[in-house]
Amino acid sequence: FVMDGHDRREPVESMPGVERLTPDQVVEVAKEAADLGIPVIAPFPQIDPALKTPDGAEAVKPGNLICRTIEAVKAAVPGIGVLCDAALDPFTSHGHDGVIIDDYVANDESVDILVRQSLIQAEAGCDIIAPSDMMDGRVGAIRDGLDAAGFDDVRIMSYAAKYASGFYAPFR
């Protein structure tokens, strides 16, 4: 879990043994992982509540917390893979994975945002996009968006594989 700041770690009270780290601390963890032969890390952002909006606008801002973290990790540990979540729940003020319009989660508008989120993550150096939002058609749309922007080597990890993996373990 990544939080803004520098040279800080704080425990996640509800998850014993799990900490939130600032980007520079994530870099240190990435170095340890690479030294241990772990090929991929999966940073997940804790967004400042002041940056959360109904449309999750922070998710598509280049230079947001997750993008800064990816860039720092790739600069320090270029050989390690970075897997990023494609979802709006960390960025929305209401906590849903999609945009709400007229009290309804708007699928197509949400998918458009998820594609833009995936693109800025790929631009920052993300190797694998792992959608977890459950919007209809998002995998195809993300793939089309990545390919159109020249990111045909960025992989997409299915939610089923992510859920069954160690990447989902902190949420269990």
CORPE-V152509 format. One record per run of one state. SS is the DSSP state (H for helix, E for strand, L for the rest). FROM is the first residue (numbers start at 1). LEN is the number of residues. If there is no record, write none. Layout:
SS | FROM | LEN
SS | FROM | LEN
This chain:
L | 1 | 1
E | 2 | 1
L | 3 | 6
E | 9 | 3
L | 12 | 7
E | 19 | 3
L | 22 | 1
H | 23 | 13
L | 36 | 4
E | 40 | 2
L | 42 | 3
E | 45 | 1
L | 46 | 3
H | 49 | 3
L | 52 | 1
E | 53 | 1
L | 54 | 3
H | 57 | 4
L | 61 | 4
H | 65 | 12
L | 77 | 4
E | 81 | 6
L | 87 | 5
E | 92 | 1
L | 93 | 6
E | 99 | 3
L | 102 | 2
E | 104 | 3
H | 107 | 18
L | 125 | 3
E | 128 | 4
L | 132 | 6
H | 138 | 11
L | 149 | 6
E | 155 | 2
L | 157 | 2
H | 159 | 6
L | 165 | 1
H | 166 | 6
L | 172 | 1
